[in-house]
Every structure is written in structure tokens, then in C-alpha cells.
């Protein structure tokens, strides 16, 4: 085996550069490929490194679906939409009205929070009317009953 490359040096190159000969140093590539052609041990070393390279090679950042897959998905979505019965109940009407006011429904959580806060405020306001002490309560009753203001002497 007069290739000019030792198995130890080939192992160093594969460890450093991976199993793909295109990444090996250009000055030693021909000798390394000659050793691979002559030695089963060198080919086994390269296969092991190729398996490791496959694990370490990252997947593409974004995988685009084929046109056939995209068409199949769109056809299924259209058939599901056609199979859904059109609801005409009050919930559907409210949802459609909210859709006109807030396209995409992005504001619905904020609207619900505002309505809840308003309901709490109104409820607290009505509750506070009954919490006044009896003298103030009588004053409120007298003022509501007559058009002229009533002043109580203390």
C-alpha cells in the first residue's frame, strides 16, 4: 500500500473535516482517496464518520411543502368548510357583529375586559347607594322626592 497516506493521518483528516472528501485538504485529498480505494478499514472509518456527519448536519431552516401536498391540504380544507352547517343562532350573529367591529377578533379579549370592568363599576355604584348612613339616606330620599333642595339642621 504505497499511497503516501497512513491510516492514522486519514483518521485525523476525517475527524477534523468530516467524511466528505470535498472538505479534506486539497494537498492530501488524492492520497486519502487512494487509501480509501485500497483499504476496507479506511472505508469503514469513512462510513462511521458519514453517519456522524448526518446526525450533526442541521435540517434546513424551512421546509417548503410540495405543490401536490399544498393542493391536497387546500382541497381538504374546502371540503371541510363546505361540510360545516351554517349556524344562524344568536352566538353566530354576535360573532359576526364582533367580526365587523374587530376584524380578525384581535380586540375581543380587550373588549371583554372593558365590559367586565364597566359591569363591576356599575354594580359598585348601585351598591354604594345603600351603604350611606341613615341621615344621609334620608337626605337623599328627601332631595329625590322634592324639586327644591332640603337642608337639615344639625
N, C-alpha and C positions, 0 to 999 in steps of 0.2 A: 504494500500500500504506500506508494510514493507520491502522495497527493500534496505534501507540503503542509498539511494541517493536521494537528493532533486532535484526538477526541476531546481532550481536556480544553483545548482552545475553542473548539466548536461549542462545547457546553457553556463556556464563558460568553461567547457571542450570543448564543440563544438566550442565556439568562439575562443578558444586558439588552438585547434588541428584539427579542421575541422570535417566533417560529418563521415568520415571513422573510424569505431571503432578500426581498427588496429593501428591507430595513437594515440589513447587515452592512458592515463597512465594505465599500466598493473594492478596496485593495485586497480583501480576503474572501470576497464572495465566491470567486471561481474555485478556489481551493476548498472552501467549505462545501460547495455543491458537488465537487468531485468526491469528497469524503462521504457525503450523503449517498451518492450513487454506489459507492463501494462497500459501505458498512451498514449492516442491518441494525447494529447498536445505535448508530448515529440517526438512522431513520426513526427508531423508537423514541429517541430523545426528542426529535423534532415533533413527533405526533403528540407526546405528552405536553410539550410547550404550546402546541397549537390548541390543545384542549383548554389549557390555562388561559391562553390569549382570548379564546372565545368567551370565557367567563368574565374576563376583565374588560372586554370591549363593550363600551356603553351602547345601549339601544338608541336609535335615533330619537331626537327630542320630540318629534311629532310624526306620527304615522298617519298618512292620508288613506282613507278608505278608497277602494276601487269604485269606478263608476257603476259597476253592476251592484255592488253592495249598497251604495247610496240610493240607487233606483229602487232596490228591493225594500229598503227601510222606508222610503217615501211612499211606496205603494201600500205597505202595511199600515202606515200612519193614516193614509187617506181612507183605507177600508175600515179602520177602527173608528175614525171620525164619522163616517157615514153610518156605521152600525149603532152609534150612540143616539138614543132618542133625544129629541129637542125638548128640554124642560121649559115649561111656561109658568111655573109656580112663582110665588112671591119672592122666594130666595133668588131665583134666576133674574127676576126683574130688578131686585136691589143690586145684584152683582153687575148687571148691565148698566144700570144708572151710575154705579160707582166707577165702572169702566170708562164711562164718558167723562166723568169728573176727574178721574185719576187714571190716565192711560197706563196700562201695564200693572196697575194695582200697587204701585210703589208707595203710595201715600196712605194706604189703608191702615197700617199699624198706627201712624201718627193721628189719623182721623179718629180711630177707636180710642186712643189715649185722650185726645181732646174731649170727646163726648163723655168719657168716663169722668174726667176732671170736672166738666161742666155739671154733670149729674150730682157729683159729690158736693159741689159748691151750692147748687140749688137746694139740695137736701139739708145741708148745714144751715143755710139761711132760714129755711122754714122751721127747723128745729130750734134755732136761737130765739124765735118769736115767743115760744112758750117758756123760755128759761128766765125771762125777766122777773124781778121780784114783784110782789103783788101791787105795790103802789105804782110802779111804772106800768104794770099791766093795766091797772085801772085808768091811768092817764092815756094810754094808747087806745083803750076802748072808748073813752070819752071823746078823744080827738077824732077818732074814726066815725063816731056817731053824730057829731055836730060839725057844722061847717066852720064855726068860729073856734079859735084856739082856746083851750081851757087851761088855766094856771091854778095849781094847787098851792095853798099856803102851807108853809112849814112852820 
